[in-house]
Amino acid sequence: MTTNTTRALIVGATGISGQALCHAALDAGWTTYGLSRSGSTPVDGVVPVAADLLDVTSLEEALKDVRPEVVFFTAWMKKDSEQENIEVNSATLRNVLNVLGPLDSVKHVALMTGLKHYLGPFDAYGEAVMAETPFHETEDRLDTPNFYYAQEDELFAGAEKFGFGWSVHRAHTISGFAVGNAMNMMLTLSVYASICKELGEKFVFPGSETQWNGLTDLTDADLLAEQMVWAATDDNAHNEAFNIANGDVFRWRWLWPQFAAHFRVEPEGFDTEPRPLEPRMSDAAAAWKRIAEKHDLVESDVSRLASWWHTDGDLGRDMECLTDMNKSKKAGFLGFRSTPDAIASVIQRYRDARLIP
């Protein structure tokens, strides 16, 4: 049971999901701690906590006086292979649980993962036999290594050992606000559109024909945070895994021109084959520096803003990716977002922060 005196710890507080959770926890009236390696927190009212998730001694020192009732775990580290991803990302969660567990304060741990639970990891996207779309939480795991599975297993083991409740939240591509995040499609596309405008080029869809023409969905970061807070406070959600997406569906051929209109660039759709961003944006650094100077932006390093590889991966999928939300609706979570409205909102937030023109 949570109260307005609840202490919440957000692990990965500077990321897209972490920042949204900081706001949601504060809005719930909770004392909110934000853990990051740097110890910085971009959200006013959050108590910063600095620790290295791979250093148990660092965690013990940082968390000894925090004693949270609720833990939201959103952090991850990208490595060169899925085996390395498994080793590192299972260790980070295991370390946090093993440090906090003996303190006997934790009542609920909410773990954020994603649809790679159904799709497979980055280096084996779509290679296994996948479930039919829309994806349901009851699907069996794929027969391929996946750090999401390893993290779930650490969560289940920690719950068994220390007696806390848990929830897992499988998000699709997340739309939200953060800088320096490894998976930020909305900021990446905003930077790309701004460069197209500066250079007088068309805003070319970089992905596959399947993504251009097929149905898909997205996850708003604030909606994800709402679901995670709900799961920590509602008995119907305890010890369950939930998909989380906005609740509407769209085709990129419909949404792409709307995105282009925010930047007054001419959209161009799929034509014959994918045209990924990473090779096309090899000279983006110089163009972005000019744009930043011209518009007095606060960040002139394009690598801090755009994750070309991740957006290429999401939009280049050659399979349909669609999420079923009925399980959490039946359990009582009825939140939703209009995807076009959510995108417009996050673009405006980036403009207000002077990160894009």
SULZILIN-V186262 format. One record per residue. N is the residue number from 1. RES is the residue in one small letter. PSI is psi in whole degrees, 0 to 359 (* if undefined). Layout:
[[N & RES & PSI] [N & RES & PSI]]
This chain:
[[1 & m & 128] [2 & t & 155] [3 & t & 181] [4 & n & 0] [5 & t & 10] [6 & t & 141] [7 & r & 123] [8 & a & 140] [9 & l & 123] [10 & i & 116] [11 & v & 117] [12 & g & 44] [13 & a & 345] [14 & t & 355] [15 & g & 180] [16 & i & 308] [17 & s & 321] [18 & g & 317] [19 & q & 319] [20 & a & 321] [21 & l & 323] [22 & c & 313] [23 & h & 317] [24 & a & 319] [25 & a & 319] [26 & l & 319] [27 & d & 331] [28 & a & 355] [29 & g & 15] [30 & w & 148] [31 & t & 121] [32 & t & 125] [33 & y & 135] [34 & g & 114] [35 & l & 130] [36 & s & 164] [37 & r & 323] [38 & s & 338] [39 & g & 8] [40 & s & 154] [41 & t & 122] [42 & p & 2] [43 & v & 119] [44 & d & 138] [45 & g & 348] [46 & v & 135] [47 & v & 117] [48 & p & 142] [49 & v & 124] [50 & a & 126] [51 & a & 153] [52 & d & 118] [53 & l & 342] [54 & l & 1] [55 & d & 103] [56 & v & 320] [57 & t & 318] [58 & s & 316] [59 & l & 317] [60 & e & 317] [61 & e & 318] [62 & a & 328] [63 & l & 0] [64 & k & 331] [65 & d & 3] [66 & v & 308] [67 & r & 63] [68 & p & 149] [69 & e & 328] [70 & v & 134] [71 & v & 127] [72 & f & 120] [73 & f & 112] [74 & t & 359] [75 & a & 148] [76 & w & 160] [77 & m & 131] [78 & k & 127] [79 & k & 179] [80 & d & 339] [81 & s & 161] [82 & e & 328] [83 & q & 319] [84 & e & 320] [85 & n & 318] [86 & i & 311] [87 & e & 314] [88 & v & 313] [89 & n & 335] [90 & s & 324] [91 & a & 320] [92 & t & 315] [93 & l & 316] [94 & r & 318] [95 & n & 315] [96 & v & 315] [97 & l & 321] [98 & n & 333] [99 & v & 316] [100 & l & 327] [101 & g & 310] [102 & p & 343] [103 & l & 344] [104 & d & 35] [105 & s & 335] [106 & v & 127] [107 & k & 331] [108 & h & 138] [109 & v & 123] [110 & a & 122] [111 & l & 126] [112 & m & 126] [113 & t & 224] [114 & g & 188] [115 & l & 354] [116 & k & 348] [117 & h & 325] [118 & y & 334] [119 & l & 336] [120 & g & 166] [121 & p & 172] [122 & f & 318] [123 & d & 8] [124 & a & 36] [125 & y & 120] [126 & g & 10] [127 & e & 332] [128 & a & 169] [129 & v & 111] [130 & m & 162] [131 & a & 160] [132 & e & 147] [133 & t & 153] [134 & p & 151] [135 & f & 136] [136 & h & 149] [137 & e & 340] [138 & t & 356] [139 & e & 145] [140 & d & 155] [141 & r & 150] [142 & l & 155] [143 & d & 62] [144 & t & 146] [145 & p & 141] [146 & n & 124] [147 & f & 338] [148 & y & 320] [149 & y & 318] [150 & a & 320] [151 & q & 318] [152 & e & 317] [153 & d & 322] [154 & e & 321] [155 & l & 313] [156 & f & 319] [157 & a & 319] [158 & g & 320] [159 & a & 319] [160 & e & 321] [161 & k & 319] [162 & f & 351] [163 & g & 21] [164 & f & 161] [165 & g & 165] [166 & w & 164] [167 & s & 151] [168 & v & 138] [169 & h & 110] [170 & r & 99] [171 & a & 152] [172 & h & 192] [173 & t & 129] [174 & i & 131] [175 & s & 118] [176 & g & 191] [177 & f & 124] [178 & a & 161] [179 & v & 139] [180 & g & 17] [181 & n & 141] [182 & a & 344] [183 & m & 85] [184 & n & 84] [185 & m & 318] [186 & m & 318] [187 & l & 322] [188 & t & 312] [189 & l & 328] [190 & s & 318] [191 & v & 316] [192 & y & 314] [193 & a & 321] [194 & s & 322] [195 & i & 318] [196 & c & 317] [197 & k & 316] [198 & e & 321] [199 & l & 357] [200 & g & 31] [201 & e & 161] [202 & k & 152] [203 & f & 89] [204 & v & 129] [205 & f & 125] [206 & p & 353] [207 & g & 198] [208 & s & 165] [209 & e & 324] [210 & t & 316] [211 & q & 326] [212 & w & 317] [213 & n & 338] [214 & g & 165] [215 & l & 145] [216 & t & 183] [217 & d & 173] [218 & l & 171] [219 & t & 120] [220 & d & 134] [221 & a & 323] [222 & d & 324] [223 & l & 318] [224 & l & 314] [225 & a & 319] [226 & e & 317] [227 & q & 321] [228 & m & 321] [229 & v & 318] [230 & w & 315] [231 & a & 330] [232 & a & 346] [233 & t & 352] [234 & d & 124] [235 & d & 332] [236 & n & 342] [237 & a & 354] [238 & h & 139] [239 & n & 44] [240 & e & 154] [241 & a & 139] [242 & f & 137] [243 & n & 156] [244 & i & 116] [245 & a & 171] [246 & n & 333] [247 & g & 348] [248 & d & 169] [249 & v & 160] [250 & f & 169] [251 & r & 140] [252 & w & 331] [253 & r & 338] [254 & w & 321] [255 & l & 330] [256 & w & 313] [257 & p & 327] [258 & q & 319] [259 & f & 316] [260 & a & 324] [261 & a & 332] [262 & h & 337] [263 & f & 3] [264 & r & 47] [265 & v & 158] [266 & e & 121] [267 & p & 150] [268 & e & 131] [269 & g & 189] [270 & f & 140] [271 & d & 99] [272 & t & 309] [273 & e & 160] [274 & p & 149] [275 & r & 76] [276 & p & 155] [277 & l & 321] [278 & e & 310] [279 & p & 330] [280 & r & 338] [281 & m & 22] [282 & s & 334] [283 & d & 20] [284 & a & 333] [285 & a & 314] [286 & a & 318] [287 & a & 318] [288 & w & 325] [289 & k & 319] [290 & r & 317] [291 & i & 316] [292 & a & 318] [293 & e & 318] [294 & k & 322] [295 & h & 9] [296 & d & 50] [297 & l & 160] [298 & v & 349] [299 & e & 115] [300 & s & 356] [301 & d & 106] [302 & v & 334] [303 & s & 342] [304 & r & 348] [305 & l & 319] [306 & a & 134] [307 & s & 80] [308 & w & 316] [309 & w & 320] [310 & h & 317] [311 & t & 321] [312 & d & 318] [313 & g & 316] [314 & d & 313] [315 & l & 347] [316 & g & 358] [317 & r & 138] [318 & d & 38] [319 & m & 153] [320 & e & 143] [321 & c & 107] [322 & l & 143] [323 & t & 133] [324 & d & 133] [325 & m & 10] [326 & n & 328] [327 & k & 312] [328 & s & 330] [329 & k & 315] [330 & k & 328] [331 & a & 348] [332 & g & 357] [333 & f & 114] [334 & l & 14] [335 & g & 151] [336 & f & 167] [337 & r & 148] [338 & s & 119] [339 & t & 314] [340 & p & 320] [341 & d & 320] [342 & a & 320] [343 & i & 316] [344 & a & 320] [345 & s & 316] [346 & v & 326] [347 & i & 317] [348 & q & 323] [349 & r & 319] [350 & y & 325] [351 & r & 316] [352 & d & 329] [353 & a & 2] [354 & r & 42] [355 & l & 334] [356 & i & 156] [357 & p & *]]
